Amino acid sequence: MKSKNDVKTEIKKYILEASLSDVKDVEDDALIFENGLLDSMGLLFLIEFLGETFEVEVNDDELNPKNFESINNIVSFVNNKLSVKV
């Protein structure tokens, strides 16, 4: 099982690569969609990444903007899903 730090590192790395942003330009609490880091297609790819990397499934009722609005929110969402799996 990945540590919370590993989860955050991998998610942040993915978002930086997907958005072609520089690490210094993206804060962990930056609003991903409002700042144009990802769009709706980017969200689909992010969900696919989360499934492949962390083996978490995002259900339709979990497609709440709050779960995906920032790196910190995504990390919390994934960690909650991982803690339920254990």
HUMOWO-V852031 format. One record per pair of residues at least 24 apart in sequence whose C-alpha atoms are under 10 Angstrom apart, sorted by the first residue. I is the first residue (numbers start at 1). J is the second residue. D is the distance in Angstrom with one decimal. If there is no record, write none. Layout:
I&J&D / I&J&D
This chain:
1&54&8.8 / 1&82&8.4 / 1&83&9.8 / 1&86&9.0 / 2&54&8.3 / 2&79&9.4 / 2&82&9.1 / 3&79&8.9 / 4&75&7.8 / 4&76&8.8 / 4&78&9.2 / 4&79&6.8 / 4&82&9.9 / 5&75&9.2 / 6&75&9.9 / 7&50&9.8 / 7&53&9.3 / 7&54&8.2 / 7&74&9.5 / 7&75&6.5 / 7&76&9.4 / 7&78&7.8 / 7&79&7.7 / 8&71&7.5 / 8&72&7.7 / 8&74&8.5 / 8&75&5.7 / 8&76&9.0 / 8&78&9.3 / 8&79&9.4 / 9&71&9.7 / 9&75&9.3 / 10&49&10.0 / 10&50&9.6 / 10&53&8.6 / 10&54&9.7 / 10&75&9.6 / 11&46&8.8 / 11&49&8.8 / 11&50&8.1 / 11&53&9.3 / 11&71&7.1 / 11&72&9.4 / 11&74&7.8 / 11&75&7.2 / 11&78&9.6 / 12&70&9.7 / 12&71&6.4 / 12&72&9.2 / 12&74&9.5 / 12&75&9.0 / 14&46&8.0 / 14&49&8.2 / 14&50&9.7 / 15&42&9.1 / 15&46&8.0 / 15&71&8.2 / 18&42&7.6 / 18&45&9.0 / 18&46&8.8 / 26&70&9.8 / 26&71&9.2 / 27&70&8.7 / 27&71&8.0 / 27&72&9.2 / 28&70&6.5 / 28&71&5.0 / 28&72&5.6 / 28&73&8.8 / 28&74&9.8 / 28&75&9.6 / 29&69&8.3 / 29&70&5.2 / 29&71&6.1 / 29&72&5.7 / 29&73&7.8 / 30&69&7.9 / 30&70&5.5 / 30&71&7.3 / 30&72&8.6 / 31&68&8.8 / 31&69&5.3 / 31&70&5.0 / 31&71&8.2 / 31&72&9.8 / 31&73&9.7 / 32&68&7.8 / 32&69&5.5 / 32&70&5.4 / 32&71&7.6 / 33&65&9.4 / 33&68&8.7 / 33&69&6.6 / 33&70&8.3 / 34&69&8.3 / 34&70&9.8 / 38&69&9.9 / 43&68&8.2 / 46&74&9.9 / 50&74&9.5 / 50&78&7.8 / 51&78&9.8 / 54&78&7.8 / 54&79&9.5 / 54&81&9.4 / 54&82&7.9 / 55&81&9.4 / 55&82&8.5 / 55&85&9.6 / 56&81&6.5 / 56&82&7.1 / 56&85&8.7 / 57&81&8.3
